[in-house]
Amino acid sequence: MEDDTIQESAKPQPEEIKELLDDEGMDTPSTPEAAATEKSAAPQESCGRGLEFLYDVPLQISVEVGRSKILLKDLLKMGEGYIIELDKLAGDPLDLYVNERLIARGEAVMVGDKFGIRLTDVVSPVDRVEKLG
């Protein structure tokens, strides 16, 4: 029972996460003078902790090319060369998900012998925090 209390208190509240994002420079001031004023007005760890404790958390990243629904009988017929029609058109942006949450959209690129994704549209940090739960 005591472990549950410790875990709940260790989890940052959404307001605390927004404040930490602001403190970490997500909303950069337009001038150096504004940055100096902002740093002196709000200590970097105003909530007692920074974001450093999150840096080593592993995340599941996936890129979605498209989706399709098929019947079980069609799934059982699949073999090499079988083609599945997806709901996206060629050239449409790919969706980048982190832990099953949409984070960005981009286009496929070749990086050496591997595929990569060049981000073209990133969901704002505020929207990402609001969708956390």
N, C-alpha and C positions, 0 to 999 in steps of 0.2 A: 504494500500500500504506500509506503514511504517513497519507493522508487517511482511510482506514478506521479507523485507530487513533485519530485525532483525533475522528472522529464517535462512536465507541463510548465514549470517555471523556467526551464532552459530554452524552451521554444519562444523565439521572439514574436511579439504581437505585430499585426500588420502595420500599425502606426509606427512602431519601432523600426521596422524594416524600411518604411518610406523615409524616416528620418536618417537612417544609416546610409541609404542610397544618396540622399541629398548631401550628407556629410562627406561621402566618398568622391564627390565631384561629378555626379551624374548631371547636375544642373550647373554647368560651368558659368561663372560670371563673365560679363562681356569685357571687363577691363582688369588689369593687374591690381589697380587700387581697390576695386570692388572685391577681388579675391582676398586681398590682405585684410580688408575690413570684415569680410565674412568669416575668415579663419580666426580672427581675434574675437569676434562676437560669439561664435559657437565652437566650443572645444571639439576636437575630432571624435572623441569617444564620449559624447554627451549622455549616452545611455549606459555607460559603464563598460561597453565592449564595442569593438569594431567588427568589420566583416571578415577579418582574418580567420576566424574560427570556421568559416564556411569554405575557404579556399581549397581544402583537400577532400571535399565531398564529391564522390564520383557521380556523374550524370549520364543517363542513357540518351544518346543523340540518334535521331533517325531522320531520314529524308524520304518524303513520300512523293512518288512520281505520279500516282493516280490511284483510283479505287475502281473496283468492279464487284458485282455480285454474280455468282454462278451457281448452278445447280450441282448437287452432289454427284449426279450421274456424269456431268461434264468434268468434274474434278477427277473422277476415277478414270476417265478416258485420256487424261493428259499424258503427254509424252514429249520427247524432244521434238522441237519444231512447232509445238502447239502455241497458238497466239491467243492472248487474252486482251480484249479491247478495254481500255481504261477510259475513265470519264473526263480526262483532260486532253486538250489538243496539243499537238506537237508545238513546242515553243512557249507553252504556258509556263509560268514560274513553278518551281518545285517548292514544296512546303518543308520547312525545317522544324522539327519538334525536339524539345528537350523534356524528358520525363513525360511524354505524351501531351505536352502543351505547345501550341504553336508559338514560335519565337520569331521566325523570319521567313522570308521567301527569297528565292534566288534562282540562278541558272546553272546548269551543269557545265563543268569545265574539266579539262584533262590536266592532271598534275603528274607529269612523268608518265608512268604506265597506269596510273590510278585515276579514278573519278574524284572530283571535288565539287563543291558548290560555292559560287560567288554570290554573296548576299546582296540583294538589290532593294529589299524593303524589310526593315527590322521593327518589330513591335516595340513601342515605347516602354521604358522601364516602369513607369507608373501603371500602364495597362498590364504588364507582366506581373507586378506585385498584386494588383487587384484580382487577377485570375488565380492566384495561389490558393484561395480557399475562402 
